[in-house]
């Protein structure tokens, strides 16, 4: 996700469009990207965070969250 201090023109455009499309009550929209990695049990959360920070995101302008989901 873009860091809060980074402008998000796509999110702003969606937020402005929603009321015109009949959707009320949404005060802010932030648009980001989403990656799903299927990994084996030997890959720990620290390794996933290193992948996210060093390869999948731009840590200067983006925040990331690593979440493990059982399948």
mmCIF file as gemmi writes it, N, C-alpha and C atoms, coordinates in Angstrom:
data_model
loop_
_atom_site.group_PDB
_atom_site.id
_atom_site.type_symbol
_atom_site.label_atom_id
_atom_site.label_alt_id
_atom_site.label_comp_id
_atom_site.label_asym_id
_atom_site.label_entity_id
_atom_site.label_seq_id
_atom_site.pdbx_PDB_ins_code
_atom_site.Cartn_x
_atom_site.Cartn_y
_atom_site.Cartn_z
_atom_site.occupancy
_atom_site.B_iso_or_equiv
_atom_site.pdbx_formal_charge
_atom_site.auth_seq_id
_atom_site.auth_asym_id
_atom_site.pdbx_PDB_model_num
ATOM 1 N N . UNK Axp A 1 ? 0.84 -1.181 0 1 0 ? 1 A 1
ATOM 2 C CA . UNK Axp A 1 ? 0 0 0 1 0 ? 1 A 1
ATOM 3 C C . UNK Axp A 1 ? 0.878 1.235 0 1 0 ? 1 A 1
ATOM 4 N N . UNK Axp A 2 ? 0.441 2.291 -0.654 1 0 ? 2 A 1
ATOM 5 C CA . UNK Axp A 2 ? 1.205 3.528 -0.545 1 0 ? 2 A 1
ATOM 6 C C . UNK Axp A 2 ? 1.224 4.003 0.912 1 0 ? 2 A 1
ATOM 7 N N . UNK Axp A 3 ? 2.349 4.537 1.333 1 0 ? 3 A 1
ATOM 8 C CA . UNK Axp A 3 ? 2.418 5.1 2.679 1 0 ? 3 A 1
ATOM 9 C C . UNK Axp A 3 ? 1.421 6.249 2.786 1 0 ? 3 A 1
ATOM 10 N N . UNK Axp A 4 ? 0.929 6.537 4 1 0 ? 4 A 1
ATOM 11 C CA . UNK Axp A 4 ? -0.101 7.578 4.148 1 0 ? 4 A 1
ATOM 12 C C . UNK Axp A 4 ? 0.306 8.936 3.593 1 0 ? 4 A 1
ATOM 13 N N . UNK Axp A 5 ? 1.595 9.269 3.641 1 0 ? 5 A 1
ATOM 14 C CA . UNK Axp A 5 ? 2.023 10.582 3.155 1 0 ? 5 A 1
ATOM 15 C C . UNK Axp A 5 ? 2.198 10.646 1.634 1 0 ? 5 A 1
ATOM 16 N N . UNK Axp A 6 ? 2.038 9.526 0.953 1 0 ? 6 A 1
ATOM 17 C CA . UNK Axp A 6 ? 2.174 9.472 -0.505 1 0 ? 6 A 1
ATOM 18 C C . UNK Axp A 6 ? 0.803 9.674 -1.137 1 0 ? 6 A 1
ATOM 19 N N . UNK Axp A 7 ? 0.712 10.568 -2.102 1 0 ? 7 A 1
ATOM 20 C CA . UNK Axp A 7 ? -0.545 10.796 -2.81 1 0 ? 7 A 1
ATOM 21 C C . UNK Axp A 7 ? -0.979 9.521 -3.523 1 0 ? 7 A 1
ATOM 22 N N . UNK Axp A 8 ? -2.27 9.281 -3.556 1 0 ? 8 A 1
ATOM 23 C CA . UNK Axp A 8 ? -2.834 8.097 -4.196 1 0 ? 8 A 1
ATOM 24 C C . UNK Axp A 8 ? -3.925 8.532 -5.16 1 0 ? 8 A 1
ATOM 25 N N . UNK Axp A 9 ? -3.56 8.969 -6.371 1 0 ? 9 A 1
ATOM 26 C CA . UNK Axp A 9 ? -4.568 9.477 -7.303 1 0 ? 9 A 1
ATOM 27 C C . UNK Axp A 9 ? -5.597 8.423 -7.713 1 0 ? 9 A 1
ATOM 28 N N . UNK Axp A 10 ? -5.205 7.156 -7.804 1 0 ? 10 A 1
ATOM 29 C CA . UNK Axp A 10 ? -6.181 6.122 -8.16 1 0 ? 10 A 1
ATOM 30 C C . UNK Axp A 10 ? -7.208 5.959 -7.042 1 0 ? 10 A 1
ATOM 31 N N . UNK Axp A 11 ? -6.739 5.935 -5.807 1 0 ? 11 A 1
ATOM 32 C CA . UNK Axp A 11 ? -7.659 5.837 -4.68 1 0 ? 11 A 1
ATOM 33 C C . UNK Axp A 11 ? -8.589 7.035 -4.606 1 0 ? 11 A 1
ATOM 34 N N . UNK Axp A 12 ? -8.05 8.227 -4.867 1 0 ? 12 A 1
ATOM 35 C CA . UNK Axp A 12 ? -8.868 9.443 -4.843 1 0 ? 12 A 1
ATOM 36 C C . UNK Axp A 12 ? -9.941 9.399 -5.932 1 0 ? 12 A 1
ATOM 37 N N . UNK Axp A 13 ? -9.574 8.901 -7.113 1 0 ? 13 A 1
ATOM 38 C CA . UNK Axp A 13 ? -10.543 8.81 -8.211 1 0 ? 13 A 1
ATOM 39 C C . UNK Axp A 13 ? -11.67 7.838 -7.856 1 0 ? 13 A 1
ATOM 40 N N . UNK Axp A 14 ? -11.332 6.719 -7.241 1 0 ? 14 A 1
ATOM 41 C CA . UNK Axp A 14 ? -12.356 5.759 -6.822 1 0 ? 14 A 1
ATOM 42 C C . UNK Axp A 14 ? -13.25 6.38 -5.754 1 0 ? 14 A 1
ATOM 43 N N . UNK Axp A 15 ? -12.657 7.061 -4.776 1 0 ? 15 A 1
ATOM 44 C CA . UNK Axp A 15 ? -13.436 7.684 -3.708 1 0 ? 15 A 1
ATOM 45 C C . UNK Axp A 15 ? -14.411 8.717 -4.264 1 0 ? 15 A 1
ATOM 46 N N . UNK Axp A 16 ? -13.988 9.479 -5.277 1 0 ? 16 A 1
ATOM 47 C CA . UNK Axp A 16 ? -14.889 10.478 -5.883 1 0 ? 16 A 1
ATOM 48 C C . UNK Axp A 16 ? -15.983 9.817 -6.712 1 0 ? 16 A 1
ATOM 49 N N . UNK Axp A 17 ? -15.688 8.673 -7.319 1 0 ? 17 A 1
ATOM 50 C CA . UNK Axp A 17 ? -16.659 8.015 -8.195 1 0 ? 17 A 1
ATOM 51 C C . UNK Axp A 17 ? -17.742 7.26 -7.425 1 0 ? 17 A 1
ATOM 52 N N . UNK Axp A 18 ? -17.419 6.741 -6.267 1 0 ? 18 A 1
ATOM 53 C CA . UNK Axp A 18 ? -18.379 5.9 -5.537 1 0 ? 18 A 1
ATOM 54 C C . UNK Axp A 18 ? -19.709 6.584 -5.255 1 0 ? 18 A 1
ATOM 55 N N . UNK Axp A 19 ? -19.728 7.838 -4.745 1 0 ? 19 A 1
ATOM 56 C CA . UNK Axp A 19 ? -21.03 8.482 -4.515 1 0 ? 19 A 1
ATOM 57 C C . UNK Axp A 19 ? -21.837 8.653 -5.802 1 0 ? 19 A 1
ATOM 58 N N . UNK Axp A 20 ? -21.153 8.956 -6.901 1 0 ? 20 A 1
ATOM 59 C CA . UNK Axp A 20 ? -21.859 9.111 -8.184 1 0 ? 20 A 1
ATOM 60 C C . UNK Axp A 20 ? -22.472 7.791 -8.634 1 0 ? 20 A 1
ATOM 61 N N . UNK Axp A 21 ? -21.907 6.683 -8.185 1 0 ? 21 A 1
ATOM 62 C CA . UNK Axp A 21 ? -22.418 5.364 -8.556 1 0 ? 21 A 1
ATOM 63 C C . UNK Axp A 21 ? -23.417 4.821 -7.535 1 0 ? 21 A 1
ATOM 64 N N . UNK Axp A 22 ? -23.754 5.658 -6.548 1 0 ? 22 A 1
ATOM 65 C CA . UNK Axp A 22 ? -24.765 5.275 -5.583 1 0 ? 22 A 1
ATOM 66 C C . UNK Axp A 22 ? -24.241 4.612 -4.322 1 0 ? 22 A 1
ATOM 67 N N . UNK Axp A 23 ? -22.941 4.642 -4.101 1 0 ? 23 A 1
ATOM 68 C CA . UNK Axp A 23 ? -22.347 4.028 -2.912 1 0 ? 23 A 1
ATOM 69 C C . UNK Axp A 23 ? -21.976 5.137 -1.922 1 0 ? 23 A 1
ATOM 70 N N . UNK Axp A 24 ? -22.697 5.201 -0.813 1 0 ? 24 A 1
ATOM 71 C CA . UNK Axp A 24 ? -22.476 6.248 0.179 1 0 ? 24 A 1
ATOM 72 C C . UNK Axp A 24 ? -21.686 5.689 1.36 1 0 ? 24 A 1
ATOM 73 N N . UNK Axp A 25 ? -21.07 6.588 2.13 1 0 ? 25 A 1
ATOM 74 C CA . UNK Axp A 25 ? -20.434 6.209 3.375 1 0 ? 25 A 1
ATOM 75 C C . UNK Axp A 25 ? -18.968 5.858 3.286 1 0 ? 25 A 1
ATOM 76 N N . UNK Axp A 26 ? -18.376 5.906 2.109 1 0 ? 26 A 1
ATOM 77 C CA . UNK Axp A 26 ? -16.945 5.614 1.968 1 0 ? 26 A 1
ATOM 78 C C . UNK Axp A 26 ? -16.21 6.945 1.982 1 0 ? 26 A 1
ATOM 79 N N . UNK Axp A 27 ? -15.363 7.146 2.988 1 0 ? 27 A 1
ATOM 80 C CA . UNK Axp A 27 ? -14.702 8.44 3.136 1 0 ? 27 A 1
ATOM 81 C C . UNK Axp A 27 ? -13.298 8.471 2.528 1 0 ? 27 A 1
ATOM 82 N N . UNK Axp A 28 ? -12.659 7.313 2.36 1 0 ? 28 A 1
ATOM 83 C CA . UNK Axp A 28 ? -11.299 7.302 1.823 1 0 ? 28 A 1
ATOM 84 C C . UNK Axp A 28 ? -11.04 5.964 1.151 1 0 ? 28 A 1
ATOM 85 N N . UNK Axp A 29 ? -10.249 5.984 0.105 1 0 ? 29 A 1
ATOM 86 C CA . UNK Axp A 29 ? -9.854 4.769 -0.61 1 0 ? 29 A 1
ATOM 87 C C . UNK Axp A 29 ? -8.358 4.847 -0.855 1 0 ? 29 A 1
ATOM 88 N N . UNK Axp A 30 ? -7.644 3.776 -0.552 1 0 ? 30 A 1
ATOM 89 C CA . UNK Axp A 30 ? -6.221 3.652 -0.87 1 0 ? 30 A 1
ATOM 90 C C . UNK Axp A 30 ? -6.081 2.436 -1.781 1 0 ? 30 A 1
ATOM 91 N N . UNK Axp A 31 ? -5.437 2.613 -2.898 1 0 ? 31 A 1
ATOM 92 C CA . UNK Axp A 31 ? -5.283 1.531 -3.86 1 0 ? 31 A 1
ATOM 93 C C . UNK Axp A 31 ? -3.864 1.003 -3.757 1 0 ? 31 A 1
ATOM 94 N N . UNK Axp A 32 ? -3.711 -0.307 -3.67 1 0 ? 32 A 1
ATOM 95 C CA . UNK Axp A 32 ? -2.386 -0.911 -3.565 1 0 ? 32 A 1
ATOM 96 C C . UNK Axp A 32 ? -2.309 -2.18 -4.392 1 0 ? 32 A 1
ATOM 97 N N . UNK Axp A 33 ? -1.259 -2.952 -4.152 1 0 ? 33 A 1
ATOM 98 C CA . UNK Axp A 33 ? -1.102 -4.208 -4.878 1 0 ? 33 A 1
ATOM 99 C C . UNK Axp A 33 ? -1.108 -5.37 -3.895 1 0 ? 33 A 1
ATOM 100 N N . UNK Axp A 34 ? -1.351 -6.536 -4.413 1 0 ? 34 A 1
ATOM 101 C CA . UNK Axp A 34 ? -1.537 -7.727 -3.595 1 0 ? 34 A 1
ATOM 102 C C . UNK Axp A 34 ? -0.777 -8.878 -4.244 1 0 ? 34 A 1
ATOM 103 N N . UNK Axp A 35 ? 0.056 -9.538 -3.473 1 0 ? 35 A 1
ATOM 104 C CA . UNK Axp A 35 ? 0.79 -10.713 -3.953 1 0 ? 35 A 1
ATOM 105 C C . UNK Axp A 35 ? 0.404 -11.907 -3.104 1 0 ? 35 A 1
ATOM 106 N N . UNK Axp A 36 ? 0.262 -13.059 -3.725 1 0 ? 36 A 1
ATOM 107 C CA . UNK Axp A 36 ? 0.062 -14.305 -3.008 1 0 ? 36 A 1
ATOM 108 C C . UNK Axp A 36 ? 1.219 -15.224 -3.357 1 0 ? 36 A 1
ATOM 109 N N . UNK Axp A 37 ? 1.922 -15.691 -2.34 1 0 ? 37 A 1
ATOM 110 C CA . UNK Axp A 37 ? 3.027 -16.624 -2.534 1 0 ? 37 A 1
ATOM 111 C C . UNK Axp A 37 ? 2.653 -17.937 -1.879 1 0 ? 37 A 1
ATOM 112 N N . UNK Axp A 38 ? 2.782 -19.016 -2.601 1 0 ? 38 A 1
ATOM 113 C CA . UNK Axp A 38 ? 2.57 -20.333 -2.017 1 0 ? 38 A 1
ATOM 114 C C . UNK Axp A 38 ? 3.94 -20.873 -1.645 1 0 ? 38 A 1
ATOM 115 N N . UNK Axp A 39 ? 4.16 -21.09 -0.356 1 0 ? 39 A 1
ATOM 116 C CA . UNK Axp A 39 ? 5.472 -21.504 0.134 1 0 ? 39 A 1
ATOM 117 C C . UNK Axp A 39 ? 5.325 -22.748 0.994 1 0 ? 39 A 1
ATOM 118 N N . UNK Axp A 40 ? 6.42 -23.486 1.133 1 0 ? 40 A 1
ATOM 119 C CA . UNK Axp A 40 ? 6.38 -24.649 2.016 1 0 ? 40 A 1
ATOM 120 C C . UNK Axp A 40 ? 6.657 -24.225 3.46 1 0 ? 40 A 1
ATOM 121 N N . UNK Axp A 41 ? 6.525 -25.164 4.361 1 0 ? 41 A 1
ATOM 122 C CA . UNK Axp A 41 ? 6.637 -24.852 5.788 1 0 ? 41 A 1
ATOM 123 C C . UNK Axp A 41 ? 8.027 -24.397 6.215 1 0 ? 41 A 1
ATOM 124 N N . UNK Axp A 42 ? 9.039 -24.629 5.378 1 0 ? 42 A 1
ATOM 125 C CA . UNK Axp A 42 ? 10.398 -24.232 5.764 1 0 ? 42 A 1
ATOM 126 C C . UNK Axp A 42 ? 10.644 -22.732 5.598 1 0 ? 42 A 1
ATOM 127 N N . UNK Axp A 43 ? 9.753 -22.037 4.912 1 0 ? 43 A 1
ATOM 128 C CA . UNK Axp A 43 ? 9.904 -20.595 4.698 1 0 ? 43 A 1
ATOM 129 C C . UNK Axp A 43 ? 9.25 -19.874 5.876 1 0 ? 43 A 1
ATOM 130 N N . UNK Axp A 44 ? 10.069 -19.186 6.676 1 0 ? 44 A 1
ATOM 131 C CA . UNK Axp A 44 ? 9.526 -18.517 7.866 1 0 ? 44 A 1
ATOM 132 C C . UNK Axp A 44 ? 9.076 -17.097 7.54 1 0 ? 44 A 1
ATOM 133 N N . UNK Axp A 45 ? 8.399 -16.475 8.513 1 0 ? 45 A 1
ATOM 134 C CA . UNK Axp A 45 ? 7.861 -15.123 8.316 1 0 ? 45 A 1
ATOM 135 C C . UNK Axp A 45 ? 8.954 -14.087 8.084 1 0 ? 45 A 1
ATOM 136 N N . UNK Axp A 46 ? 10.104 -14.264 8.71 1 0 ? 46 A 1
ATOM 137 C CA . UNK Axp A 46 ? 11.22 -13.337 8.499 1 0 ? 46 A 1
ATOM 138 C C . UNK Axp A 46 ? 11.679 -13.359 7.047 1 0 ? 46 A 1
ATOM 139 N N . UNK Axp A 47 ? 11.758 -14.548 6.47 1 0 ? 47 A 1
ATOM 140 C CA . UNK Axp A 47 ? 12.141 -14.67 5.057 1 0 ? 47 A 1
ATOM 141 C C . UNK Axp A 47 ? 11.09 -14.03 4.159 1 0 ? 47 A 1
ATOM 142 N N . UNK Axp A 48 ? 9.821 -14.246 4.471 1 0 ? 48 A 1
ATOM 143 C CA . UNK Axp A 48 ? 8.751 -13.622 3.681 1 0 ? 48 A 1
ATOM 144 C C . UNK Axp A 48 ? 8.819 -12.104 3.759 1 0 ? 48 A 1
ATOM 145 N N . UNK Axp A 49 ? 9.122 -11.565 4.936 1 0 ? 49 A 1
ATOM 146 C CA . UNK Axp A 49 ? 9.257 -10.113 5.087 1 0 ? 49 A 1
ATOM 147 C C . UNK Axp A 49 ? 10.435 -9.585 4.273 1 0 ? 49 A 1
ATOM 148 N N . UNK Axp A 50 ? 11.531 -10.328 4.235 1 0 ? 50 A 1
ATOM 149 C CA . UNK Axp A 50 ? 12.682 -9.91 3.419 1 0 ? 50 A 1
ATOM 150 C C . UNK Axp A 50 ? 12.326 -9.902 1.939 1 0 ? 50 A 1
ATOM 151 N N . UNK Axp A 51 ? 11.56 -10.905 1.497 1 0 ? 51 A 1
ATOM 152 C CA . UNK Axp A 51 ? 11.119 -10.945 0.096 1 0 ? 51 A 1
ATOM 153 C C . UNK Axp A 51 ? 10.238 -9.738 -0.201 1 0 ? 51 A 1
ATOM 154 N N . UNK Axp A 52 ? 9.29 -9.464 0.695 1 0 ? 52 A 1
ATOM 155 C CA . UNK Axp A 52 ? 8.364 -8.342 0.484 1 0 ? 52 A 1
ATOM 156 C C . UNK Axp A 52 ? 9.099 -7.012 0.441 1 0 ? 52 A 1
ATOM 157 N N . UNK Axp A 53 ? 10.009 -6.812 1.389 1 0 ? 53 A 1
ATOM 158 C CA . UNK Axp A 53 ? 10.715 -5.531 1.468 1 0 ? 53 A 1
ATOM 159 C C . UNK Axp A 53 ? 11.742 -5.364 0.358 1 0 ? 53 A 1
ATOM 160 N N . UNK Axp A 54 ? 12.445 -6.426 0.015 1 0 ? 54 A 1
ATOM 161 C CA . UNK Axp A 54 ? 13.543 -6.297 -0.938 1 0 ? 54 A 1
ATOM 162 C C . UNK Axp A 54 ? 13.187 -6.505 -2.388 1 0 ? 54 A 1
ATOM 163 N N . UNK Axp A 55 ? 12.026 -7.135 -2.645 1 0 ? 55 A 1
ATOM 164 C CA . UNK Axp A 55 ? 11.717 -7.484 -4.031 1 0 ? 55 A 1
ATOM 165 C C . UNK Axp A 55 ? 10.314 -7.081 -4.471 1 0 ? 55 A 1
ATOM 166 N N . UNK Axp A 56 ? 9.325 -7.228 -3.603 1 0 ? 56 A 1
ATOM 167 C CA . UNK Axp A 56 ? 7.941 -7.016 -4.011 1 0 ? 56 A 1
ATOM 168 C C . UNK Axp A 56 ? 7.426 -5.605 -3.756 1 0 ? 56 A 1
ATOM 169 N N . UNK Axp A 57 ? 8.108 -4.839 -2.921 1 0 ? 57 A 1
ATOM 170 C CA . UNK Axp A 57 ? 7.63 -3.491 -2.619 1 0 ? 57 A 1
ATOM 171 C C . UNK Axp A 57 ? 8.756 -2.483 -2.78 1 0 ? 57 A 1
ATOM 172 N N . UNK Axp A 58 ? 8.36 -1.23 -2.815 1 0 ? 58 A 1
ATOM 173 C CA . UNK Axp A 58 ? 9.315 -0.126 -2.777 1 0 ? 58 A 1
ATOM 174 C C . UNK Axp A 58 ? 9.178 0.493 -1.387 1 0 ? 58 A 1
ATOM 175 N N . UNK Axp A 59 ? 10.062 0.11 -0.443 1 0 ? 59 A 1
ATOM 176 C CA . UNK Axp A 59 ? 9.88 0.541 0.94 1 0 ? 59 A 1
ATOM 177 C C . UNK Axp A 59 ? 9.985 2.05 1.161 1 0 ? 59 A 1
ATOM 178 N N . UNK Axp A 60 ? 10.442 2.788 0.187 1 0 ? 60 A 1
ATOM 179 C CA . UNK Axp A 60 ? 10.497 4.245 0.313 1 0 ? 60 A 1
ATOM 180 C C . UNK Axp A 60 ? 9.086 4.833 0.289 1 0 ? 60 A 1
ATOM 181 N N . UNK Axp A 61 ? 8.203 4.269 -0.543 1 0 ? 61 A 1
ATOM 182 C CA . UNK Axp A 61 ? 6.868 4.839 -0.699 1 0 ? 61 A 1
ATOM 183 C C . UNK Axp A 61 ? 5.742 3.874 -0.343 1 0 ? 61 A 1
ATOM 184 N N . UNK Axp A 62 ? 6.06 2.609 -0.037 1 0 ? 62 A 1
ATOM 185 C CA . UNK Axp A 62 ? 5.02 1.618 0.229 1 0 ? 62 A 1
ATOM 186 C C . UNK Axp A 62 ? 5.232 0.928 1.575 1 0 ? 62 A 1
ATOM 187 N N . UNK Axp A 63 ? 4.131 0.613 2.235 1 0 ? 63 A 1
ATOM 188 C CA . UNK Axp A 63 ? 4.138 -0.249 3.404 1 0 ? 63 A 1
ATOM 189 C C . UNK Axp A 63 ? 3.678 -1.632 2.951 1 0 ? 63 A 1
ATOM 190 N N . UNK Axp A 64 ? 4.076 -2.656 3.686 1 0 ? 64 A 1
ATOM 191 C CA . UNK Axp A 64 ? 3.615 -4 3.335 1 0 ? 64 A 1
ATOM 192 C C . UNK Axp A 64 ? 3.232 -4.763 4.595 1 0 ? 64 A 1
ATOM 193 N N . UNK Axp A 65 ? 2.42 -5.777 4.401 1 0 ? 65 A 1
ATOM 194 C CA . UNK Axp A 65 ? 1.993 -6.678 5.467 1 0 ? 65 A 1
ATOM 195 C C . UNK Axp A 65 ? 2.202 -8.093 4.967 1 0 ? 65 A 1
ATOM 196 N N . UNK Axp A 66 ? 2.82 -8.929 5.796 1 0 ? 66 A 1
ATOM 197 C CA . UNK Axp A 66 ? 2.967 -10.343 5.481 1 0 ? 66 A 1
ATOM 198 C C . UNK Axp A 66 ? 1.943 -11.088 6.327 1 0 ? 66 A 1
ATOM 199 N N . UNK Axp A 67 ? 1.109 -11.864 5.667 1 0 ? 67 A 1
ATOM 200 C CA . UNK Axp A 67 ? 0.077 -12.616 6.368 1 0 ? 67 A 1
ATOM 201 C C . UNK Axp A 67 ? 0.108 -14.05 5.866 1 0 ? 67 A 1
ATOM 202 N N . UNK Axp A 68 ? 0.226 -14.977 6.784 1 0 ? 68 A 1
ATOM 203 C CA . UNK Axp A 68 ? 0.248 -16.401 6.452 1 0 ? 68 A 1
ATOM 204 C C . UNK Axp A 68 ? -1.182 -16.938 6.573 1 0 ? 68 A 1
ATOM 205 N N . UNK Axp A 69 ? -1.645 -17.602 5.511 1 0 ? 69 A 1
ATOM 206 C CA . UNK Axp A 69 ? -3.006 -18.142 5.481 1 0 ? 69 A 1
ATOM 207 C C . UNK Axp A 69 ? -2.895 -19.64 5.242 1 0 ? 69 A 1
ATOM 208 N N . UNK Axp A 70 ? -3.572 -20.418 6.078 1 0 ? 70 A 1
ATOM 209 C CA . UNK Axp A 70 ? -3.59 -21.861 5.867 1 0 ? 70 A 1
ATOM 210 C C . UNK Axp A 70 ? -4.5 -22.19 4.697 1 0 ? 70 A 1
ATOM 211 N N . UNK Axp A 71 ? -4.083 -23.17 3.917 1 0 ? 71 A 1
ATOM 212 C CA . UNK Axp A 71 ? -4.937 -23.555 2.771 1 0 ? 71 A 1
ATOM 213 C C . UNK Axp A 71 ? -5.645 -24.846 3.029 1 0 ? 71 A 1
